[in-house]
């Protein structure tokens, strides 16, 4: 299934979550615990780069506009298209940036990744389900033969008309470099050593929080063991006692600001791209709400003829 989404998982986050066990699965004997909403500490964990990317709410706006534009295009071809309603979720993209930092998460899930609460996974699941129900002719109209054209491709391109090209590959590299460089910073190294001493005082021996989260024992079970829960709880408490998150956050924030000053053109284009995309999406939604079809993509002659 081709993924057609606007947001990306930062490379450093992929690396961290790859080291943790997968989300616990439901069973008749034991239901998955509910996921508590992001704490204030998590919500305040913001970074300079964040303002240059689409937030969860921004992505929902763009996808809502895109979805309705696709529906109008499909209707012009005499076909239906079910619009996926907006899904409200918790927008906390940096929740696991430094591993688990919330006691409530540690107590319920240990190092296992909790079910997604951002709404992105639910939206993707509904999108996949809708795609599977399309007849071949409808799928061709919606996505074209390459899966990225058709009505969807035209709607997607329409919302990007005012968004200049930005080097997102470079952005991803800078995100990863900022994270990795912050890990090697002397001040962060010092606080990690304090965290390590705190863990050792509790009989737990890990080099850093990443190695604690990546302990291979945690991946052996679909649910957190008592040892995993106890380790995760100690991890969070030691982070709090040593001020690890605040120190690491301050260091990485400084490094990100340095990157913004070093690459002014990149971040100027990123800001313009974000603003242009959101403006186009909001204008399309407003026009469509008023019954104006002028903003809807019209099927081009070449591929529309192929549907006949």
C-alpha positions in Angstrom: 0.0 0.0 0.0 1.4 3.3 -1.0 1.5 5.8 1.8 0.3 9.3 0.8 0.8 11.5 3.9 2.3 14.8 4.6 4.1 14.1 7.9 7.3 12.1 8.4 8.8 10.3 11.4 12.2 11.9 12.1 15.1 9.6 11.6 16.2 9.8 15.2 12.7 8.9 16.4 12.7 5.9 14.0 16.0 4.7 15.6 14.7 5.1 19.1 11.4 3.4 18.6 13.0 0.6 16.6 14.9 -0.3 19.8 11.7 -0.6 21.9 9.1 -3.3 21.9 6.0 -3.0 19.8 2.7 -1.9 21.3 1.0 -4.6 23.4 -1.7 -6.5 21.7 -5.2 -7.0 23.1 -6.2 -10.4 24.4 -9.4 -11.7 26.1 -7.5 -12.0 29.4 -5.9 -8.6 29.5 -7.0 -5.5 27.7 -4.5 -2.9 26.6 -4.3 0.0 29.1 -5.6 3.3 28.1 -3.1 5.8 27.0 -3.0 8.9 29.2 -3.0 12.3 27.4 0.4 13.9 26.9 1.6 15.6 30.1 2.4 19.3 30.3 6.1 18.4 30.3 5.6 16.6 26.9 3.5 19.4 25.4 6.2 22.0 26.3 8.9 19.9 24.6 9.0 22.0 21.5 12.0 22.8 19.2 12.9 25.5 16.6 12.5 23.0 13.7 8.9 22.3 14.7 7.7 25.7 13.3 8.9 24.7 9.9 6.9 21.5 9.6 3.2 20.8 9.5 1.8 20.0 12.9 -0.8 17.3 13.4 -3.6 19.9 13.2 -2.0 21.4 10.0 -1.8 17.9 8.4 -5.5 17.3 9.2 -6.4 20.6 7.5 -4.4 19.8 4.4 -5.7 16.2 4.1 -9.3 17.4 4.7 -9.0 19.8 1.7 -7.3 17.2 -0.4 -10.0 14.6 0.3 -12.8 16.9 -0.7 -11.0 18.0 -3.8 -10.6 14.3 -4.8 -14.3 13.8 -4.1 -15.3 16.6 -6.5 -13.0 15.3 -9.1 -14.3 11.7 -8.8 -17.9 13.0 -9.0 -17.1 14.7 -12.3 -16.1 11.3 -13.6 -19.4 9.8 -12.3 -17.8 8.0 -9.4 -18.2 8.2 -5.7 -15.6 8.9 -3.0 -16.1 8.6 0.7 -14.5 11.5 2.6 -12.7 10.6 5.8 -13.8 12.8 8.7 -11.3 14.8 10.6 -9.9 12.8 13.5 -9.0 14.8 16.7 -6.0 13.5 18.4 -3.2 14.4 20.8 -0.5 16.4 18.9 2.7 15.6 20.8 5.3 14.8 18.2 8.2 14.9 20.7 6.7 12.6 23.3 9.4 10.0 23.0 12.3 12.1 21.8 14.4 11.3 24.9 12.7 8.0 25.6 9.9 7.8 28.1 9.6 10.8 30.4 6.1 10.3 31.8 5.6 8.2 34.9 2.1 7.3 33.8 3.4 5.8 30.6 6.2 3.9 32.3 3.8 2.5 34.8 1.4 1.2 32.1 3.5 0.4 29.2 7.1 0.2 30.3 9.2 0.6 27.1 6.5 -0.8 24.9 5.2 1.8 22.5 1.7 2.8 23.4 -1.1 2.8 20.8 -1.0 5.9 18.7 -3.2 8.8 20.0 -2.3 11.4 17.4 -5.0 10.2 15.0 -2.5 9.6 12.2 -2.6 5.8 12.5 -6.4 5.8 12.5 -6.5 8.1 9.5 -4.1 5.9 7.7 -6.1 2.8 8.5 -9.3 4.4 7.2 -7.5 5.5 4.1 -6.2 1.9 3.5 -9.7 0.5 4.0 -11.2 2.9 1.6 -8.6 2.1 -1.0 -9.2 -1.6 -0.7 -12.9 -1.1 -1.4 -12.4 0.8 -4.7 -13.2 -1.1 -7.9 -10.3 -1.2 -10.4 -11.8 1.6 -12.5 -12.3 3.7 -9.4 -8.8 3.1 -8.2 -7.4 4.1 -11.6 -9.4 7.3 -11.5 -8.4 8.1 -7.9 -4.7 7.3 -8.1 -3.7 6.7 -11.7 -1.6 3.7 -12.8 1.3 4.8 -10.6 -0.7 5.2 -7.4 0.3 8.9 -7.1 -1.6 10.6 -10.0 -5.3 10.6 -10.9 -7.7 12.8 -8.9 -5.5 12.5 -5.8 -2.4 13.6 -7.7 -4.2 16.6 -9.1 -5.6 17.6 -5.7 -2.2 17.1 -4.1 -0.5 19.2 -6.7 -3.1 21.9 -6.4 -2.4 22.3 -2.7 1.3 22.5 -3.4 1.1 25.2 -6.1 2.0 28.0 -3.7 4.5 25.9 -1.8 8.1 26.4 -3.2 10.3 23.3 -3.3 12.3 22.9 -0.2 15.2 20.4 0.5 13.4 18.1 2.9 16.3 15.6 2.6 18.6 18.2 4.1 16.1 19.0 6.8 15.9 15.3 7.8 19.7 15.2 7.9 19.8 18.3 10.1 17.2 16.9 12.4 19.2 13.7 12.9 22.5 15.6 13.2 21.1 17.9 15.9 19.9 15.0 17.9 23.1 13.0 17.6 25.3 16.0 18.3 23.3 16.9 21.4 23.9 13.3 22.6 27.6 13.9 22.4 27.6 17.4 24.0 29.6 17.6 27.2 26.8 19.0 29.2 24.4 16.3 28.1 27.1 13.7 28.7 27.5 15.0 32.2 23.8 14.7 33.0 23.7 11.3 31.4 26.4 10.2 33.8 24.3 11.4 36.7 21.4 9.5 35.3 23.5 6.4 35.0 24.6 6.7 38.6 21.0 7.1 39.7 20.1 3.9 37.9 23.0 2.1 39.4 21.8 3.1 42.9 18.7 1.1 42.0 20.6 -1.9 40.9 20.1 -1.1 37.1 23.1 -0.9 34.8 22.7 1.0 31.5 24.9 3.3 29.6 22.2 5.8 28.8 18.4 6.0 28.4 18.6 4.7 24.8 20.2 1.5 25.9 17.7 1.1 28.7 14.8 1.4 26.2 16.7 -1.0 23.8 17.2 -3.8 26.2 16.5 -6.9 24.1 14.6 -8.5 26.9 11.7 -6.1 26.4 11.0 -7.3 22.9 10.5 -10.9 23.9 7.0 -10.3 25.2 4.0 -8.5 23.6 3.4 -7.1 27.1 5.8 -5.4 29.5 7.2 -7.7 32.2 7.5 -6.6 35.9 11.2 -6.1 35.4 10.5 -3.9 32.4 8.0 -1.8 34.2 10.3 -1.4 37.2 13.2 -0.3 35.0 11.0 2.1 33.0 9.7 3.7 36.2 13.3 4.0 37.6 14.4 5.5 34.2 11.7 8.3 34.4 12.4 9.0 38.0 16.2 9.3 37.4 15.5 11.6 34.5 13.5 13.8 36.8 16.0 13.7 39.6 18.9 14.6 37.4 17.1 17.2 35.1 18.2 15.2 32.1 15.3 16.2 29.8 15.7 19.9 30.5 19.4 19.8 29.9 19.2 17.7 26.7 16.3 19.9 25.4 18.3 23.1 26.0 21.3 21.7 24.2 19.4 20.4 21.2 17.5 23.6 20.9 20.7 25.6 20.8 22.1 23.2 18.1 18.9 23.6 16.0 19.0 27.4 16.2 22.6 27.2 15.0 21.5 25.1 12.0 18.8 27.6 11.2 21.3 30.4 11.1 23.7 28.3 9.0 21.0 27.4 6.4 18.8 30.5 6.2 17.7 29.8 2.6 16.5 26.2 3.5 14.4 27.4 6.4 13.0 30.3 4.5 11.8 27.9 1.8 10.4 25.5 4.4 8.5 28.3 6.0 7.1 29.5 2.7 6.2 25.9 1.7 4.3 25.4 4.9 2.5 28.7 4.7 1.6 28.2 1.1 0.3 24.7 1.6 -1.9 25.7 4.5 -3.2 28.8 2.8 -4.2 26.8 -0.3 -5.9 24.1 1.9 -7.9 26.7 3.9 -9.0 28.6 0.8 -10.1 25.3 -0.9 -12.1 24.3 2.2 -13.7 27.8 2.4 -14.6 27.8 -1.3 -16.0 24.3 -1.2 -18.0 25.1 1.9 -19.6 27.9 0.0 -20.4 25.6 -2.9 -17.7 27.0 -5.2 -16.3 24.3 -7.4 -13.7 26.5 -9.1 -11.0 25.2 -6.8 -11.7 21.6 -7.5 -9.3 19.7 -9.7 -10.7 18.8 -13.1 -9.7 15.4 -14.6 -7.2 15.9 -17.4 -8.2 14.7 -20.8 -5.5 12.1 -21.3 -6.1 9.9 -18.3 -9.9 10.6 -18.1 -10.2 9.1 -21.6 -8.4 6.0 -20.5 -11.3 5.4 -18.1 -13.8 5.1 -20.8 
